[in-house]
Each structure stands twice: as structure tokens, then as C-alpha cells.
């Protein structure tokens, strides 16, 4: 199970991790819009070893971090309405 350390040094896991990601995204004003007519693959990490989803054409998501040519995003899964976090290749793409 994933865990994070909060600002007080306490370990958090499960739904607390989602709360931390949502908190970071709400403070970060950067957005990414998939302006392509194609879906963009979303990966579990920057090595792109495991595809975990797709960002649909026209979708808007929150940018959590940029690492080289990869963007860490928080997006809503269209079929469930749940939030997910993943990495997309931003080569040639613009963050707003």
C-alpha cells in the first residue's frame, strides 16, 4: 500500500494519500488540456513501463509535477468519476 509522510513527519496511507494529492492539486494552479484528437496514455511512473489509463481527448487535468519531459497529473476517470494520479509524456505539449 502506498504511503506518504505529512509535514509533521507522520506516515499516511490509503485515502489519506488521495487527500494529499488533492490538496497539492488544489494549491497548484497549473492545468493540462489534451487538445489532441487522440487519447494520451497515462503511466504509473516516468519510465513508462506500466500503462495505467488514458487521458481522453479534450480532457483537462491538474498538473502535480513536471520531471523532464513527463508530467504528473491528477485526472478524473470518465467511467467511474474517481480521481487517479499518473504520468504522461509531455514532449511537444504545453502546460497552462
VENQUICOR-V269540 format. One record per backbone hydrogen bond with DSSP energy under -0.5 kcal/mol. CO is the residue of the C=O (numbers start at 1). NH is the residue of the N-H. If there is no record, write none. Layout:
co/nh
CO/NH
CO/NH
This chain:
co/nh
2/14
4/6
4/12
6/9
10/6
12/4
13/16
14/17
14/18
15/19
16/20
17/21
18/22
19/23
20/24
21/25
22/26
23/27
24/28
27/29
30/63
31/96
32/61
33/35
34/58
40/55
42/52
42/53
43/87
45/48
50/44
53/42
54/56
55/40
56/59
59/34
61/32
62/64
62/74
65/72
67/70
69/90
70/67
71/73
71/88
72/64
72/65
73/86
74/62
75/84
76/78
77/81
82/77
84/75
86/73
87/43
88/71
88/90
90/93
